[in-house]
Amino acid sequence: MKRLLMISLLAGLAGCSSLQQLGAPVHSASQTSQPPAHAAGKVDLLLAEANRLADQVKSGALTRTAAADQLNAARLRIVGSNAVDNDNFAVYRQLTVERDAGRLDSDAFRSRLELHLREWMRRWPKYAPKPADPAFSNFLLKLYGLPPLGY
């Protein structure tokens, strides 16, 4: 649980109860198709990197924004670039900057990012061309206990 709290510090999601569900399924197979096994592995790699960075945020070695930038470098290395992940990262980073500056609290950060993610969930079925692996987006959706974008 302590590790999950560190993730919430990194993401600015302190108090997010859905983080307790990271390992638990949050939807049925009938609600969305499951991502391929390789995609789930990339989400897990991003989660491991977020955990590592969260420890540095906790120790004061990094700001949330610096950690977000390092997470982005890992995202690009692990997954590569695609329009959906690029958009979600841009919103995530902007909210993180606002959080570091004290203009957003953790609840406002969570609310705004979740709203943006839910908008992508709504758009996804008709979005074309779909990226092969929106792993960063699915990483964020997992943090919120939301189903991954379908494939």
C-alpha positions as MATLAB code, in Angstrom:
seq = 'MKRLLMISLLAGLAGCSSLQQLGAPVHSASQTSQPPAHAAGKVDLLLAEANRLADQVKSGALTRTAAADQLNAARLRIVGSNAVDNDNFAVYRQLTVERDAGRLDSDAFRSRLELHLREWMRRWPKYAPKPADPAFSNFLLKLYGLPPLGY';
ca = [
       0.000    0.000    0.000;
       2.902    2.340    0.748;
       4.140    1.840   -2.815;
       0.706    2.716   -4.170;
       0.723    5.897   -2.106;
       4.012    6.838   -3.738;
       2.418    6.423   -7.145;
      -0.316    8.776   -6.049;
       2.267   11.361   -5.024;
       3.900   11.113   -8.426;
       0.642   11.435  -10.252;
      -0.812   14.000   -7.886;
      -3.534   11.556   -7.018;
      -3.188   11.493   -3.239;
      -6.214    9.902   -1.678;
      -7.295    8.090   -4.826;
      -9.139    5.040   -3.536;
      -8.994    3.332   -6.909;
      -5.240    2.886   -6.488;
      -6.020    0.093   -4.037;
      -7.490   -1.860   -6.954;
      -4.396   -1.924   -9.168;
      -4.180   -5.699   -9.215;
      -7.917   -6.367   -9.210;
     -10.063   -6.573  -12.310;
     -12.370   -3.588  -12.500;
     -14.542   -4.608  -15.430;
     -15.877   -7.708  -17.078;
     -14.611   -9.063  -20.363;
     -17.956   -8.200  -21.926;
     -17.407   -4.499  -21.286;
     -14.207   -4.196  -23.288;
     -11.743   -6.416  -25.043;
      -8.620   -7.268  -23.109;
      -5.311   -5.828  -24.248;
      -2.783   -8.259  -25.685;
      -0.332   -9.734  -23.170;
       2.554   -7.629  -24.528;
       0.532   -4.457  -23.920;
      -0.165   -5.411  -20.308;
       3.583   -5.947  -19.880;
       4.280   -2.410  -21.061;
       1.737   -1.026  -18.597;
       3.523   -2.958  -15.848;
       6.885   -1.530  -16.955;
       5.433    1.981  -16.767;
       4.011    1.198  -13.331;
       7.427   -0.002  -12.139;
       9.044    3.187  -13.434;
       6.351    5.293  -11.760;
       7.071    3.492   -8.490;
      10.792    4.193   -8.830;
      10.153    7.851   -9.564;
       7.612    8.136   -6.756;
      10.319    7.126   -4.304;
      12.458    9.993   -5.612;
       9.554   12.430   -5.293;
       8.957   11.260   -1.731;
      12.615   11.759   -0.814;
      12.599   15.252   -2.320;
      15.118   14.338   -5.012;
      12.602   15.189   -7.759;
       9.602   17.434   -8.153;
       6.429   15.895   -9.527;
       7.077   17.698  -12.817;
      10.637   16.374  -13.087;
       9.325   12.885  -12.334;
       6.653   13.316  -15.006;
       9.343   14.266  -17.518;
      11.359   11.179  -16.623;
       8.231    9.038  -16.866;
       7.689   10.499  -20.331;
      11.215    9.491  -21.359;
      10.463    5.965  -20.139;
       7.122    6.029  -21.976;
       8.818    6.935  -25.237;
      11.482    4.275  -24.705;
       9.023    1.513  -23.714;
       6.020    2.288  -25.920;
       7.045    4.934  -28.406;
       4.965    7.873  -29.505;
       1.325    7.825  -30.572;
      -1.341   10.507  -30.736;
      -3.485    9.166  -27.880;
      -0.628    8.714  -25.403;
       0.925   12.023  -26.477;
      -2.346   13.829  -25.744;
      -2.858   12.121  -22.389;
       0.736   12.782  -21.366;
       0.447   16.462  -22.330;
      -2.632   16.854  -20.104;
      -0.999   14.824  -17.304;
       2.121   17.007  -17.435;
       0.204   20.291  -17.536;
      -1.849   19.253  -14.521;
       1.339   18.162  -12.756;
       2.892   21.596  -13.392;
      -0.234   23.235  -11.936;
      -0.096   20.879   -8.948;
       3.584   21.653   -8.299;
       2.777   25.379   -8.513;
       0.017   25.003   -5.915;
      -2.779   25.944   -8.311;
      -4.389   22.497   -8.043;
      -4.869   20.211   -5.091;
      -4.866   16.434   -5.434;
      -8.665   16.251   -5.752;
      -8.775   18.800   -8.573;
      -5.862   17.068  -10.305;
      -7.633   13.726  -10.060;
     -10.941   15.101  -11.251;
      -9.518   16.877  -14.277;
      -7.332   13.983  -15.380;
     -10.129   11.462  -14.897;
     -12.468   13.638  -16.947;
      -9.911   13.752  -19.757;
      -9.393    9.971  -19.628;
     -13.138    9.349  -19.695;
     -13.387   11.559  -22.776;
     -10.830    9.325  -24.492;
     -12.824    6.260  -23.454;
     -15.877    7.832  -25.088;
     -14.001    8.764  -28.281;
     -12.036    5.522  -28.607;
     -14.604    3.342  -30.412;
     -14.769    5.761  -33.382;
     -11.181    7.020  -33.212;
      -9.124    6.172  -36.290;
      -6.469    5.242  -36.880;
      -6.080    3.661  -33.455;
      -2.534    3.337  -32.142;
      -1.370   -0.253  -31.801;
      -0.559    0.125  -28.114;
      -1.792    3.107  -26.062;
       0.098    1.762  -23.027;
       0.583    5.106  -21.265;
      -3.131    5.842  -21.521;
      -3.900    2.352  -20.236;
      -1.423    2.889  -17.389;
      -3.345    6.006  -16.324;
      -6.682    4.236  -16.751;
      -5.398    1.419  -14.529;
      -4.469    3.949  -11.835;
      -8.049    5.196  -11.899;
      -9.548    1.720  -11.868;
     -11.005    2.243  -15.328;
     -11.028   -0.321  -18.134;
      -8.252   -0.100  -20.720;
      -8.874    1.260  -24.156;
     -10.033   -1.654  -26.316;
      -8.049   -3.116  -29.150;
];
